[in-house]
Amino acid sequence: MKSKTFFVCSECGYRSPRWIGKCPMCGEWNSFKEEQEQKNTPASKRLGSSENSAVPYSELVSPTYMRSTTGLSELDRVLGGGLVSGSVVLISGEPGIGKSTLLMQISDALGKETDGRRRRVMYVSGEESAGQLKMRADRLGVAGDGLFVLTETDVDQILSEAENVRPDILIVDSVQTMYRGDISSTPGSITQVKECALAFIAKAKSENLSTILVGHVNKDGNIAGPKVLEHMVDAVLYFEGERRQQYRIIRAIKNRYGSTNEIGVFEMTDKGLEQVPNPSEMLLAGRPKNISGNCAVCTIEGTRPIIAEIQALVTPTVFPAPRRTSNGIDYNRLCLILAVLEKRLGLRFSQHDVYLNVIGGLTIDEPAADLAIALALVSSLTDRPVPDDLIVMGELGLAGECRTVSEADHRIKEASRLGFTQALVPENNRVDKSVPDIKVNTIRGVYQALSFLAPKSE
């Protein structure tokens, strides 16, 4: 009998009995791929076929999860303290961003003897040969203690080899290249990615095997494959940064064992990824002095205060509709702040092009940066510099008022440590004004903030 075929959207997983140009679920064009219906029960279902019975809540025991340090404290911070035994972590990022380099360095650190115990790491690559992996390891100075390398794409062969090696950590690079022989669709398809991930997850949970999966991204920057893949794993990490720049940022968008607010900062060098324990100094390096349109702000990423530099450029426009460009700041937030400045201060930004940028490729999404953005914009428009030793923080309301920010004391102490001598905060913030070497100024609204701008530079 002829097998039935159907079409699956490669972006969202929507199924259709026939090919259609535009997906009715996600709206993508030309995203449907043909697949055949499977008559056999997938192996992932057979793996989870053990019978379980319900137990009373009072008899449940809280498990003690053992964490393994990855050797990179910045990555441990994002994971919530280390790699949890039996967890499945999905790492995704743009091609060439450094995912394989990061995993090779992690493999070297995890395989070293700690606390009198040597862990086994099995590195599975479906994209590179053993020789290519050896070349990268030599360049990174990887000793390879406790590291086993396997170049294979068949999931059944990988799980069989894992039974022989008995690793403590399994790394799969990448899940889109893996396939199951009992599924007729091609590697990277919706069905293959889901079934392969289910097989690795079942292995990890049944044998307490920590697993790291690498995922590709599509043209929109999202993880390729079904969206359910992100729900199946325990943690989802994004590796961000421009390939032409040397700095990389790891952030978690999902973490069952820790916070999703932490970030890890790395620098790409000839010898691999180097940790950046103090991102503020990196972001402020090369900051110009006594130039209009520059303002420093202290943001909070998880538990870490980070001082970033916001730059604004306001120039007269020659077009009927002025241009607005924003990098690192939400575009709608920029338009809101511009509207507040025009209404409350009478400044005519509607006759100027506005360009806003956060130095270092950092993305700021907390409202505590509103006041710094406003000062940078006014500074560029009036050509009056913001003092170089002034740190600014505060949320801006639609009435032009400055609202409180969280952890103001933490931000001020970080600014004082980096040499700032003045701080501008909302009046309602209860801050410790006894911090040495820094003067704390409070304001009620954005109009009062104008008095802190320096005279017009010559």
Secondary structure, 3 states (H helix, E strand, C coil): CCCCEEEEECCCCCEECCCCCECCCCCCECCEEEEECCCCCCHHHHHCCCCCCCCCHHHCCCCCCCEECCCCHHHHHHHCCCEECCCEEEEEECCCCCHHHHHHHHHHHHHCCECCECCCEEEEECCCCHHHHHHHHHHHCCCCCCEEEEECCEHHHHHHHHHHHCCCEEEEECHHHCECCCCCCCCCCHHHHHHHHHHHHHHHHHHCCEEEEEECECCCCCECCCCHHHHHCCEEEEEECCCCCCEEEEEEEEECCCCCCCEEEEEEECCEEEECCCHHHHHHCCCCCCCCCEEEEEEEECCEEEEEEEEEEEEECCCCCCCEEEECECHHHHHHHHHHHHHHHCCCHHHEEEEEEEHHHCCECCHHHHHHHHHHHHHHHHCCCCCCCEEECCEECCCCEEECCCCHHHHHHHHHHCCCCEEEEECCCCCCCCCCCCEEEEECEHHHHHHHCCCCCC
